[in-house]
Amino acid sequence: MRKRDFLAAGLGLGAGLAASAASAPVLAQVQAPAAPAAGRGRMQTARAKTTRLFKSPGLYPNGLAVAPEGLWIGQQKTTTQVARDWNIPMPANRDEAAWLVDWNGKLLKTIDTPCRNCSGTGWGGGSLWMAANDAPYGVFQIDPNGKLLSHRQIPLSFDGNGGGSHGLQWHNGKLWIAALRLGGALRVDPVTWVPEVLIRVASPEKPRLHDITFDNNGDMWVVTGTNATTYAEARAGLNKYDGKTGQLVMTVDLEPGSCDPHGLVSYNGKLISCDAGNHPAWKESESPHSGWIFSIDLI
């Protein structure tokens, strides 16, 4: 790689690698442009509809994770600011639940977690992973019985405060984080916590990013959205990225009246999401689909 190409990558103007010695960790950044990906043809656009499957066991389901027993659902309780906006009291118990349900929605297990305003849930390596979108922020690693194993901030911050997250996904032994401060999907090693890859997702048209998942082909899907202040004005969608190159290959817009996507998983070839009923600047449970787990189907 020529020196000027390396500098351009560091400025976020293209795809690049930032590396030091061979023994040091490598962070690859992919600036996913709205351009054809090599070998995948022209970037595609599509529309999708949502179909309600079953209700969450409790209020504000925001994170989803597939486990051998079924589906983990992470709860997102209100922040101080949201409680003030909605004119409701703060919950006396700030701990947030993680519910394990079967694929018919039957509750199998509930554990309490120290996550705050949880906006991401993952399952892998024998642990539940939950991402906080309020202080103390960071990612909580929890065993299946609710024991806290670790709490670490999203990497690459100056002051050790990694900021909020809107999603988590375990894939091939790595943890992917929808990192709001970085505006993209960040892959970290879950043991060393070394950051490895950043795929930029946020754009002027869709500045909000939510959860991440990988389909059966190994391609990555990310929930996207606008900063709409009402459900009626919302324009949620999905971005699909080539799992080998990180390049954007498809954008999807949800049909008007769809469920409001937050969490995202891929199961049996289907994309499954949840409508939290807890959306910044919206009224409480403003979406008519609040609390539902639903599928997303391309049309």
C-alpha positions, 0 to 999 in steps of 0.5 A, spaced: 500 500 500 502 506 498 503 512 503 498 516 501 493 511 500 494 509 507 493 516 510 487 516 506 484 510 509 486 513 516 482 519 514 476 515 513 476 516 505 476 509 503 478 502 506 484 501 509 488 498 514 492 501 520 497 496 523 504 497 527 508 491 528 506 484 526 505 482 533 500 488 535 493 488 534 490 490 527 484 495 526 481 495 519 476 500 517 471 499 512 468 506 509 462 502 506 460 507 500 454 507 496 457 503 490 458 496 487 461 491 491 467 487 487 464 481 485 457 482 487 454 487 482 450 493 482 448 495 489 441 493 490 435 497 493 429 493 496 422 494 501 420 489 506 414 488 511 414 486 518 409 480 521 408 480 528 410 473 531 409 474 539 409 479 545 415 480 549 414 478 556 415 485 559 415 492 557 421 495 552 424 489 549 430 492 545 435 487 544 435 480 541 440 474 541 439 467 539 441 461 544 440 453 543 434 454 548 431 459 544 431 467 544 434 472 549 430 478 549 434 484 553 429 489 556 430 497 556 428 501 562 427 508 561 433 513 563 432 519 567 431 524 561 425 519 558 422 518 564 421 526 565 419 527 557 414 521 559 412 524 565 412 517 569 416 515 575 423 512 574 423 505 576 425 503 583 429 497 581 434 500 575 436 493 574 434 490 567 431 483 565 433 478 560 428 474 558 429 467 555 423 465 551 422 459 546 420 460 539 413 461 541 414 466 546 413 462 552 417 464 558 423 459 560 427 464 564 428 471 567 435 474 570 436 481 572 442 484 570 446 491 571 445 493 564 442 500 564 437 502 558 440 496 555 440 497 547 443 490 545 443 483 547 448 478 544 449 470 546 456 467 545 462 463 548 457 461 554 455 468 556 450 473 555 452 480 553 448 486 554 450 493 552 448 499 556 446 506 552 446 510 559 451 510 565 455 507 566 455 505 559 459 499 556 458 492 555 456 487 560 458 479 560 453 475 564 453 468 565 446 464 564 444 465 571 445 472 572 452 472 575 456 478 572 463 476 569 465 483 566 464 490 564 468 493 559 467 500 555 467 500 548 474 501 545 477 507 542 475 512 546 480 518 549 477 518 556 475 511 557 468 512 556 466 508 550 459 511 549 452 508 548 451 502 543 444 500 540 446 492 538 451 486 539 452 480 535 456 474 537 459 471 530 465 466 529 468 467 536 468 475 535 463 480 538 460 485 534 458 492 537 453 497 534 457 503 537 454 510 537 460 514 538 464 511 532 457 511 527 458 503 525 459 496 527 465 495 531 468 487 531 472 486 538 476 480 540 471 478 546 477 475 551 482 481 549 477 486 548 482 489 542 478 492 536 479 489 530 474 492 524 470 498 524 464 498 518 461 505 518 454 505 517 451 512 519 449 516 514 446 523 513 440 519 510 439 514 516 444 517 521 441 512 526 444 505 527 441 499 531 442 492 532 447 487 527 446 480 525 449 475 520 445 471 515 446 464 513 451 466 507 455 470 512 453 477 510 451 482 515 445 486 516 444 492 520 438 496 522 438 503 520 433 509 521 432 517 521 432 521 527 424 522 526 420 525 532 414 521 531 412 514 529 408 516 523 415 520 520 419 514 522 423 511 516 426 505 518 430 500 514 436 495 513 443 495 510 446 489 508 454 488 507 458 483 504 461 479 510 467 478 506 469 485 504 464 489 509 462 493 502 454 495 502 450 491 497 443 492 499 439 498 502 432 496 505 426 501 507 420 498 511 413 499 508 409 505 512 406 502 518 411 497 519 413 495 526 419 499 529 425 495 529 431 495 534 434 488 536 435 484 530 437 476 529 437 471 523 434 465 525 432 459 520 433 464 514 428 469 517 430 476 520 427 477 527 426 484 530 423 487 536 419 493 537 421 496 544 416 501 545 421 506 547 424 510 542 428 517 543 423 523 542 417 519 541 411 518 546 411 512 550 409 506 546 407 510 540 408 505 535 402 500 535 406 494 535 410 496 541 412 490 545 412 485 539 417 480 536 416 480 529 419 478 522 422 482 517 421 479 510 423 482 503 417 484 498 
